Amino acid sequence: MADTPDATDAAAPKSGFPWPVVFVGIAGLSALMGFAGIASIWLGSGPPDDGRRLQLAMDQYLQGQPIIAGKIAEQVELGELESELPPEGDPGERIVEEPAEPPDDPTENGDAAEPAVAPETKDDARSLRALRAFLVGAGKMALSESATGTAARREIHSDAVPYLKEASEKGFPDGREAEGNRLLGLALLSTGEYAAAADALDKAIERDQTMRRDLLPLLASAQLRLKIGGAQKSLDTIKTFLSLPTLSEEQQRQGQLIRTRALLAMARWQDAKAIIDGEFAKFNASDLATQTRLASFRDEFRLLNAQRQIDQTVEDFDLNESMASSAGGATGSSAWTSGRDEDPRIKQAIASRFEPVLVEMNRLQREAEPRIGSQARLLAARAYQLQGDLELAIAQLTSVRQQRPFGAAALVGGIREIELLADQGRGEEVVQTTRYMMHELGSTDRFDSSLITKDEFRKRLSAAIEVLRRKNEFESAIETARSLSPLYSSSESLEEEGQGYLQWAQATLADAAGGEIDRSTFQVARHRYHSAGDAFHQAAKLRFNEPEYLDLLWSAIQAYQQGRHFSRSINMLQDYLRYEQRRRQPRGLIALGRALLAEDRPEEAIDAFETCIVEFERDPLRYDARLMAALASIELANREQRRRRLQDEDAEAVTDIDAIDYVQLAKDFLHANLQDGDLRPDSPAWRDSMYSLGELLYEQITVADLESSDQSDAEKIELYRQNDELLQETIRVLDEAVQRYWPERRAETTAYLLARTHALAARWAATEADDPSLLDAARRTSRQRSEAELLAALEGFAQLRQLYERREEEQPLSARADVILRNCLMSEADTLLEMGRLDEASTAYRAISLRYMNQPPALEAILGQAQCVRKMGRTREADLLIKQALSVLSKIPPELDSEFDRTTRFDRGGWQRYLQWMDSMAGGTRLGEYRLGVTG
């Protein structure tokens, strides 16, 4: 936990002498001398060209004036040089400049003016750029030595990194490779880019072995932060350092600190303990009162010893330090593995291990310098967390976060505090802590990576926000996402915000009671989907020129479409299809078609779907495209059917003989999926195609049945015979869908449609049996077929009724299931009546009237019961049932008036007139038979 040696400290003076003041004075004096020399050159020969200015800057650097050299180099503009050079591959070609017109005044540009020296090849330009980048970077590194405080130095190092990286990529100036890599390594180490820092420092040492004494500890510290094999590399490097001759005692102790950290990282507890014990023995033999630096080293080793004890306890007891929610576990932050937290003996053993650690850390907090005291609080917080004292852990972390100056320990304390708070679902506190930290940080350049890297901090902060979302703390997650500047860019914050709204919308729909979503709930979810889409879209616009643009745009499109904001997604889909790679365009075409279909533009939707089918004939999404194209065709078929109805009412309308048969087109799309050899029946596309085909056929057969309602018996029989093949195909497809996919919810609806189709087939066969032109054998066959179809219908309705009644005993039915159950009850009773099983039908109707007492469906049930008893010769009982229906009608509350049209054949006024007419005809024979309709 102790600090990694920082390049900012390595580059800074160590003694108490006021070196910053001296540096400023030297820099000022050098500036006067340097710029005086520059002025003399300018007066003698005019302003130098870029190449000569860089040479002048290099001269200043060689004279020990890196700051001045950097300032001169920074003023050199090389932006247009490469565009004026010959193309790569023609290094020998030279640039020939047109001679300039002579000035009117021969002295205008100076008597001794020399021609401008431009780079002749791209290699020359590259060398100039490398030289400029090196000088600017070196100048900034020199300037950082006079900065006050590590945060200020780190900001300057951050400015130097791009220049030194550019110089490294293009090649450091000849003879300056070691120095360039040293400066680059120091800057990268300061800014937390440890892998790159280790590489640069290693190159510097390789180039110049005299740097080993200064750079090996820094190299070992950088290697220690590497994720793979870093500890072993660090251990090897520091062993090399400790083997160097004539190391001072301070250098040896610094090396032993790094060596101990490497051993702890490798879980070599005993080896680390041996080093710590040896160092403690030296400390005990020294006079710490007069050697303050030695006391600081002693405190560093006390920290490492505490870390060793905690790490070893974690290993011995198999403790879990990760957030429970992060691992998908239950709510809470129990540190021990499953079952062990219930054993009081283990709890006591852990507490006894941590007790001396906590005593030592409390002592360090009081006695040690603030930097070490902060790290002691972090270790104490870790111990408290591991033994389950979360509030004490949070208190320690809060104290570290609030210490001044805001540095590495505060960053570690803050992120661990956020993690613990998020794991407990304390969202508002997470928001407050995040805002505090971002305010204190101020700038990403001030991020101190000595204890935690910027990338690791960001990953852990994003993970904590995700924990809040999983705990349904969506508002807090969104507010936290809005508080991430400056550590996150605006687009990154918007992306986190979009994820918050998206998951909030999904949770809103998932929480709907019984899986049924009422209008108000959907509107709330729809608004949150809209907000998610807005956030993703804004994030995408901010990253238009970056690789993430298309992924963010697609996230926005999906969010808008899930919230049924299809119109907003159409323009985005046009952009998406314009820029997306070809292999990913099918999903965009399907989304575009879906949006166009939702916006009542089915013809354009079919165009999009057919483009996907034709141009991407091997893409798996072609199956979804066919299915959606079928749905668009069905929509056009329905539109055409409405148009024909209006045409039938208009005698002057002209029939379009070239009209497309959209029903057949829809069938073609669906059959293409079902007959495709590459698509399996267990795939979603095949299943949905089977369902959709069955529903389409059922719709066709229902339309045919409605057309027969106003026809004569002979016309009906002819119509039925023409559609008999369609009827049989409907039964076959619906039956196959039910057999394959039962007990899916959609299969339940399909089973209801199958039972209705059987009932319709029974009526068609019964009508055909009355055809006087048929032979007796044919009529008997039709009657037998009618009876078989009625029996199949009865079994279908009864099975569904029993299924829903069992389900209702366990939990309330959804609105969809309640509708199907009501229709099954009524259809089952109607079928019994059709079969002549009057007593059973009467009982069934009575059960319905009791179930829906004082509700509109009870009226249909009472009339059905009245018809049954009248056919059984119980006329008086039938008349009384009519009066009962009138009484029930008067008791139905006005707030159920809308239910009449939805669940029965009449509205309230229609029922009043109809029942009064039936009551007036009581005892007569004109009541006859009447059909009971199934609605809703």
N, C-alpha and C positions, 0 to 999 in steps of 0.2 A: 504493500500500500504506500510505501514511501515514494517520494518524488523520484522520477527518472531525471538524471542529469540533463538539464535543459541547455540547448544551444544558445539560448539568450543569455544564460549565465556563463556559458563557456566563452562566449564572445565578449563578455563584459569584464571590466577591471575588477579585481578581487579585494584590493586593499582599501583602507579607509581614506586614503588621500583623495582630494576632490578632483579626480581625473576629468569628469565631464566639463568642469570649468576650463581646465587646461586645454582639452580637445577643442572647445569652442574658440578659445583664444588662438590656438595654432591654426584652426581652420580659417579664422578671420584674417590672420596675418598672411597665411598662404594665399588666401583669396586675393588680397591686395597685390601681393607679389605676382601671383599667377596671372591675374587679369591685367596687370600692368604690362607683363610680357606679351600677352595676347594683343593688347592695344597697340603695342609697338609694332607687332607684325602687321596688324591691320593698316596702321598709318603708313608703313613702308610699302606694302604690296596690295592693299585692298582686302576686303573680306575673303577668307580662304574658302575653297570649295569643301564639300562634305568629306571627301577623302582626306584632305589636309587637316580638317578640323578634328577628325577622328585620330589622325596621327599626333596632332597637338595634344589631344586628350590622353593618348597613350603615353606621351612624354611626361605629362603631369603625373600619371599613375606611377611611372618608373621613378619619378623623383619623390615618391612617397606622399602624393597628394590625391588619394583615390576619390575623395569627396568632390574636389574640383573637377577631376577627370570625368566623374559620373555626370556632373551638371553639364559639362561641355558636350559630352556624348548624347545626353538626353535631348539637346537642342537640335541634333542632326536629324533631318527628315530623309528617310530612305524609301518612302512608300512607293515612289514611281520608278525606281531604278529598274526593277525586274521587267516591267512592261516594255522598257526601251531596249532590252537585250535581245540578241538572236535566240531562236528557239533552241531547246536542248538537242544535243546531237551535232551542233555546228559550233564547237568551241573556238574554231579558228576564225570564224567570221567576226568582223569588226563593225562597230557602229561608225558610220561616216556622217558627220554633222555638216549641214550646210553652213558656209561661212556667214557670219553675222554682218550686217551693214555697218560700216565704220561710223563711229559717233561724230556728230558735228564738231564737238569739242574734243580734241585729242587727249585732253587731260581728264575727261569725264570719268573714266574708269581707272585712272592712275597711269602714270607713265610706264611703270614697270609691271603692269598687270600681266599675269600669266594665264594661258588658256586653262579652262576648267578641266580637271582630271576626272573623267567618268570611268566607272568600271567597264572593262572591255568585254568580259564574259560573265555568264551566270555564276561561275565559281568566284570571280572577283566580288560580285554583289553579295554572294553568300558569306564570303570572308568579312566584308564590311559590316554586314548585319550581325555576324557573330561577334565581331570586335565591339560594335556599339552595345550589343546586349550584355557582353561581359563587363564592359566599363560601367554601364548604368547599374547593373546588379552589384558589382563590387563597391561602387560608390555608396549605394544604399546600405550595404552591409557595414561599411565603415561609419556611415552616419548613425547607424543604430547603436554604436558604442557610446555615443554621447546622449542617448535617449534616457529619460528618467523612468525607471520601473520596467519590469518584464513585459507588461501589457503593451507599453509604447514600443519597446523593441520588437515585440512580436508583430505589431502592425507594420513596421518598416520591413521586417523579414518577409512578411506576406507580399509586400509590394515588390521585393527583390526576386521572389521565386520565379515569376514568369520570364524575367529577363535572363536569369541564370539557366533556366530550363532551355530557353531558346538558344543560348550560347552553347549549351551542352549538345543539343540536337545538331546544330550547324558546325560544331567543332570549336573548342576554346582556342584562343590565339596560341601560336607556337610558343612552347616553353611555359605556358600558363595552365596546362591541363591539371596539374596537381592542385594549384591554387584555386582554379575554377571549381573543381569537384569538391574541394574542402568548403568553399563558401556555399556551394549548392547544398551540400550535406548538412551544414549548420542551419541554413534557412529552412530546409525541409524538416529537420528534426524539431525546430522551433514551432513549425506550423502543423506538426502531427502527421506528416506523410512519411511514416517510419520505413516502409519497404524501400521507397525511392531514396530516403536518406541513407539507409544502410548501403545501398548500391553505390551512391556517390562517395561516401566516406571510404568504402573499400577501394574504389578506384583511386582516390587521392593517396591512400597509404601505399597502394601498389606503385604509383608513379613516384612517390617521394617517401622513402622509408624513414626519413628524419621526422615525419609527422606522426609516427606510431605512438609516441609517448602521449601526445595531446589528443589524438583522435581515437585510439583503441577503446577507451572507456565510453566515448560517445557512440562508437560503432556497436559495442556490446549492448548499450542501452537501447539503441534502435532495433537491434536484432531481437532483444527480449520482447518487443511488442509485436513481433511477427506471429501470425496465427499458426503456421505449420513449421515445426522444427526450429522455431526461433529460440527457445530456451537452450537447446543444446548448442546452437551456433553461438549464442551469447556466452555460454560457459566456456566454450573453446577460446573465444576471443579474449575474454578477461583473464583466462589462464596465461595466454600469450603475453598479455600486458603485465601481469604480476611477475612474470619471469624476466622482465627487463631489468637490467642492472641500475643501480643508483636511484631507485624510486624513493621519493620522500615518504615519510610516515603518513602524511595526509593522502598521498596518492595510493599508498597501499590500503589504507582504510576505505577509500572510495572504491577501489577495486574489490575489496572483500564485501562491501555492500552489494555491488552488482552481482558478484558471485553467489551471494546468499539468495538474492532474489531469483536468480536462475535456478538454483537448487530447489527453492520453494515451488517455482512454476513446474518443475519436473517431479514434484511430490517426493523428493528425497529428504524426508524430514530429519533423519539422524545426521546426515552430512551437514545440513543447514544448522542443526543444533550444535554440532561440534565447532563450526566457525563462530557462531554467536557466543558460545561459552568461552572460546579462546579470546575473543575481543573483549568480553566482559572482564576477564582476568586482567587484561592489559589496562582497562579503564580503572579497575579497583586499585591498581598499583600506581596510578597517576594522580597528580594534583589537579582535579577538575576545576577547582575554584579559580585557578590562574590560567586555565586553558579552556576558554569558552568554546572554541571550535571543537575541542575534544568532547566537551559535554554534548554538543549537538550531534556528533557521531554516535555517542552512547545512546542518545534518545532515538536515533534512527534504528539502531540495533534492537532497542526495546520494542519499537514498532514491529520490526521483522519477527521478533520472538513471539509477540502476540499473534501476528498473522500465522506463524507456524502452528501455534497451539489451536487456533480456530480451524485452520485447514485440516489438521490431523483429526480433530474432533468430527468434522464433517465427514471425513473418510471412514473413521472408525464406526460411527453410528449411522452411516448411509443417509445423511440428512439431505433435504432437497431445498435449495435456495431459490429456485425459480418460482415465479408467481403461479399460484394454483390455477388461475384462470388462463394463463398463457399455455399451460400444458393441457388444457381442456378438462381440468378437474373441477371439483365442486367449489362453491364459493368459500373464500377464506384463504389464509396464508399459513396453514400449518406447515412446519418445516420438516417434520419427520415423515417417513414412509408409512404406507397403509398399515394401520393396526398398532404401530409402535407408540403413537402419541397417547394411547390409552394406558400404557404401562407406567405407573408412577415411579418405578425403580429406574427406568431409563430416563425419565424426566429429571430425576434427582441426580443421576450420573452426569447428564449433560450440564445441568446447572453447576455441579461441583467443578467440572472442567472449566467453565466460563467464569466462575467467581474470581479466581486470581487474575484472569485477563482483564475483567472489568475494573478491579481495584487498581491494576497497573495503568490502565487507560485513563481512569479518573485522575490519577497522579500526574500523568503526562499532560493532561488538559490544564492542570493548575501550574505546572512547573516549566514545561517546555516552551520553546518559541511558538508563535501563533501557527506557523505552517505545520509543525509537527503536532501541535495540539488539535488542529482541525482533523488531521488524519487519525489521531487517537479517537476522536469522536466517531469517525466513520467506522473504525473497527469495533467500538463499543456498540454502535447501532447494529452492526452485523451480528454480534453476539446476542443482543436482545432479540433480534428478529428470529434467529435460529432457535432460541429457546421459547419462542412464542409470545414474547412481551412486545407486541407491535406498537403500542402507544409510546412506550419508552424509546423504541427504535425510531419512531417518527419524530419524537421530541429531540433526540440527538441530531438527526438529519436536518431538521429545521434550524437548529442552532448553527450547524456548519453552513447551511445555505445563506444565512443572514450575516455571516461574518464579513468584515472588510479587511483587505480588498477582495473583490469577487474574483476568485481564481479557480484552479483545478479542483480543489477539495469542494468548493461550493457547487461546482457542476456535478460532481459525483453525488454529493449529498442531495442535491435537488432532484436528479433523475431517479435516485432510489426512493426518495420521498414520494415522488409522483407515482412510481410503480406500486408502492404499498397503498397509497390512497386510492388509486384506480382499482386495485385488487379488492378493496373493501367497498367499492361502489360510491366513494365520496367524491362525486364529480365536481361539485362547486369548489372544493379545496384544490382539486387538480387544476382547475382553470386559474385560480388565484396564484398558485405556485408557479405555473407556467408563465403567466404574465409577469410575475416578479422576476423570474430568471431571464426572460427575454429583454426586459427593461435594463437589468443590471449588465447583461452581456453587451448590449449596445451595437456591436458590430461583429460579424463573423471573424474578422481579422484579430479580434481580441480573445478569441476562444483559446483557452489554455489546454493543450492536448497532453500534458505531462502525465495525467492520471486516466484520462478517457479520451479516445479519439472523437473527432467530430462525427465521423460516420457511425461509430457505435452509439454515440449519444442520440443521434437522429433515429437510428433503428429502434432503440429502446423507447424513445418518446413516441414513435409511431405505434409500437406494440402496446404501449400504455393506452393510447387513444383507442386502439382496437379492443382492448379489454373493457373500456368504458362502453363501447358500442355493444359488446356481447352481454354486458350487464344492463342493457336498455337505458343507459345514461346518455341518451342521444343528444339532448340539448347541451350537456356539458362537453361531450365529444366535439360537437360543432363549434362551441365557443372556444375550446382549446385549439382547434384547427385554425380559428381566426386569429389566434394569439401567437403564432409560431414565427413571425418575423422578428429578427433578421435571419434566424438560423435556417428557415425554409424560404424559398422564393415564393412570390405571390401565386404562381401556378401550382406549386406543391401544396401550399395551404388550401387553395381552392379544390385540389384533388381530394385532400383529406375531408374537407367540408362536404364535397359531393358524396363521398363514401358514407358519411354520417347521415345525410338526408336519404340516400338510397336504402341503407339498412333500416332506417327508421320507418320508411314507407313499407318495406317488406314486413317488418315486425307488426305494423299496424294491421295489415291484411291477415297475417298469421294469427293474430290475437282475436280475430272475429269469432264470436260464439258459434260453435257447431259447424265451423267452416263456411257459414253463410255470411256474406258481406252486405250490410245494409247501405243505403245510399249515403248517409252522413259519414259512415266510416270510410267508404270509398273516396268521397270527396276530400277527406283529410289526407288519405294516402296519396291521392292524385296530386294534391298541392305539394306534398313532400317529394314526390317523383319530379315534379316541375322544378323545385328548388335544386334537386340533385342535377338535373339536366342543365340548369343555368350555371351551376358551379363548374361542372365538367366542360361546358362550352366555353366559359371564360378562360378556364385553364388551357384549353386547346388553342384559343386565339393567341394567348401569350406565348405559346410554344410552336407557333406556325412553322418556323424554320428548323425545328428539332425533330428527331425520330419519334418522340412520344406524341406528336400532334395527332396522328391517325388513331392511336389507341384511345386518347382522351376524347376525340371527336366521336368515336364509336361508343364510348361510355355514355356520352351525352345523348346520342341517338337512342340507345337502349333505354335510358332513364325516361326520356320523353315518351317513347312508345309504351313502356310499362304503365305510365301515367295517362295513356290515351291522348297525349298531346301530339297527334300524328302530323298535324300541319307544320309544327315547328321542326319536325325531323326531316321533312321532304327536302328543303334546301340544303341541309347539312349532308344528306345522303348524296345529293348531286356532287358536292365537294369531295365527299368520301370516295365515291366511285371514280372521280377524276384523278385522285392522287394515289389511291390504294394499289398495291401490287395485284396483278391479274389473278393469282391463285387465291386471293382473299376476297375477290369481288362478288362471288356468289351470295355470301351472306348479306352484302350490301344490296344486291338486287332483290333478294327476298324481303328485306326490311323495307325497301322502297315500294315494292308491290303491296306489302301489307299496309303501309301508310296510305297509299293511293286508294286501296280498297276501303279503308276506314273513312277516307274523305269522299266516298261515293264517286270514285273515278275508276270503276271496275275495268273499263276497256284499257286504260293506261296500265292498270295493275297487271292485266294479262300479258301485255307487251313486256313488262319487266320480268314476269315469271317465265315467259317463253324465251326471252334472251338468256336467262340462266339455264334453261333446259337445253337449248340448241347449242350455245357457245361453250357450255361446260358439261358436255355430255358424259364425262367420267367422274364428275364431282358428286360426292354423296348428297350434297344439298339439292340436287336435281329432284330428289324424291319429295322434299318439302315444297319445292317450287311447283311440282305437279299438283300436290294436294292443295296448295293455296290457289293455284290457277283454277282448280275445280270449284273451290268456294267462290271465286270471283265469277265464274261462269254461272253458278247457281244464282248469284245475285242478279246477273243480267237476265237469266231465265225468269226470275220473279218479276223483274222490271217489265219484261216482255209480256208476261201474263197479265199484269195490271194494265198495260197498254191495250191488250186485246179486249179486256173487259170494257174499257172505255170505247173501244172501236165497235163492240157489239151494241153499245147504246147509241152509237152514232151511225145512222143508216148510210150516210154519205162517205164514211171513212173508206179508204182504199187499202187493201191488204198487200203487204210487201211480200211478193213471192220469193224474193232473194234473201229473206231474213235468215240469220244464222240460228241453227238449232242449238241453243246454249246448253240445254239439258243433255243432249247427246255429247256435246263437247266436254261437259263436266264428267260424264261417264267415261269418255275416252281417256281423260287425264287419270281418273281413279283406276281404271282397268290397267293402264300402263304401269302403275305402281304395283298392283296386285299380281300382274303377270311378269314382272321383271325378275329374272332369275337370280339377280344379285341381292335382292331385298328379301329378308327373312320375315316370317310372320310375327316373330317376337320383337321386331323393330318398331319404334314409335310411328314411323311413317307408314308402314304396312298396316298396323293396327288402326291408325286414324283414317287411313283410306278405306278400310273395311267398314268402320263405323259410318263414315260419311256417305259411302255408297249405299249402305242400308237405309240411312235417313233420306237420301235422295229418292231412292225407289219407293219408300213409304210415302213420301210427299207426292210422287207421281200417282200412285195408286189411290191416294186420298182425293186428289184432284179429279181423277176419273170417276170416283164414287159420287163426288159432289155434282158432277155434270149429269149424272143419271137421276138426280133427285126430281127433276121436272119432266122426265121422259115417261112415255108409256111403257107398259111391261115388255112389249115386243122390242122397243128401242133399247130398254135396259139390258135385255138378254143379249142383244147384238153387241152392245158396248162391253158387256162383261166377257163375252167370248173373244172379242178383239184384244182385251187386256189380260186374258187368263195367263198368258206366258209371262207377262210383267208381274202378275200377282205371285206366281210360283217362284220367280227369281227373287222377289222381295222377301218371301218367306225363307228361301234358302240362304240368302245373304245375312239376314237378321239372325237366323238360327245359328249360322256358323260363327258370327261375331259373339253371340252369347256363349256358345260352347267353348270358344277359344279364350275368352278374356274374363269370364266370370271368376271372381266376384268384384271386378272393378266397378266404380260408381257409374261410369258411362255404360257399362254392360247392363246395369240395372235398368237404365232408361231404355236401352235397346230391347231388353226382355219385355218391357211394357209395350213397346211398339210392335213386337212380334205377337203378343197376345191380342192386341187390337187388330192386327192384320189377319189373324186366324178368325176372329169374330166377323170381320168384313168378308172373308172368303166364305164363311158359313152362310151369310146372308145372300151372297151372290149365287151360291149353289142352290139355296132354297128357292130363290126366284127362278132359276133355270129349271128346277124340278116342276114348276107350275106351267111350263111351256107346253101348250096342248099339241104342238106339232111333234113332240118327242114320243118315241115308243115308251111303253111302260118300263122296259128294262133300263132305258137311259134315264128315265125319271127316278127309278129306284136308286140308281147309281148316284145321281145328284143329291137325293135325300141322304143317302149313306155318307156321302162326302160332307154334306152340311153338318150332320151329326158329329162326324169325326173332327171337323174344324171347331165346332162349338166345344167339344170336350177338350181339345188342345188349348182353346182360349181360356176355358174355365180353369184348367190346371195352371196356366201361366199367371192369371190374375191371383189365384189362391196362393201360389208359391211366393209371389211378391208381397202379398198382404201379410203372410206369416213372417216373412223376413223383416218387414218394417215393424210389425208388432213386437217381435223379439227385441229389435234394436231400440224401440221406444221404451221398453222396460228398463233399459240400461241408461239411457240418456235422451234428452229431448231431440226430436227429429229436426233436421234442417228444413227450411221452407220448401226446397225442391222435393225432398223425400216425403214431406207431408202432402204435397200436391199429388204425387204418384200414389201414395197410400189411399187418399180420398177417391181418386179415380179408379183404383183397383177395387176398392170396396163396392163402389157403384156399378162398375163393369161386371164384377162377379155376380152381383144380384141380378143385373140385367140378363146375363147369360143363363142363369138358373131359370129365369122367367121364360127366355126363349126356348129352353129345353123342356118346358112344361113341368118343372119341379117346383110347383107353386108354393108348397109349404116351406121348403128350404129358402126360396126366394123371399117369401114374406118375412121369415125370421131374419134374413140378411138385411132387408130394408129397415126393419125395426131397429136392428143394432146400429145402423147408420144414423137413423133419426135420433137415437139416444146419444150417440157419440157427438153429433153436431147440434145438440139441443139449442134452440133459440139462435141458430145460425142459418144462413141461406141454404146450405146443402140439405138441411133437414126437410125442407119443402119437397125436394125431388124424391127423397127417401119415403116420405109419407105417401106421396102419390103412387109410388111404385108398390108400396104395401097395399094401398087401396085397390089397385088394379089386380093384385094377386087374390085378395079375399073376394073381390067381386067375381073373378073367374071361378072361384071355388063355391059360388052361390051364396056368399054371406054379404048380401046387398046392404043390410042395415049397418053392419060393421064398416063397410066401405064408405057409406054416407057419413058416419061418425068421424071417420078419418079425415074426410074433406073438411068438416067443421074444425077438427083438431089443427089442420094445416092453417086455416084462417086465424086461429088463436095463436099459433106459433108465429105467424107473420106479424101479428100485432106486437109480439114480445121481442122481435129482433130490433136491437137498438139502432138509432139513426147512423151511428158512426160506422156501421157495417154496410151501409147502402152501396158503397163501391164494390163490395164482395158479390152482389147479386149478378152483375154482368160477367164477372170473372168466373163464378162457380156454378151459375144456373142459367136457364134459358131466357128468363125475363128480368127486368128491373123490378123495383118494389111495386110501382104502379101497375105493371103488367101482371104481376102475380095477384095483386088485389082483384083486378078485373077477372082474371082467369078462374081463380078460386070461387069468386062470387057466382060466376056463370055455372061452374060445376055444382056448387051448392044448390043453385036454383033448379038444376036438372036432377037432383037426388031422387033415387028410386026409379028413374027412367032407364031406357035402353040406349039412349043416344050418346051416352058417355063412351061406349065402345072401348076399343083399345087405343092406346096412345104410346108413342115411343118416348122413352126417357133418354135424354141426351147426356153425354159425358163431356164436361167442359173443364176449363182451367188448365 
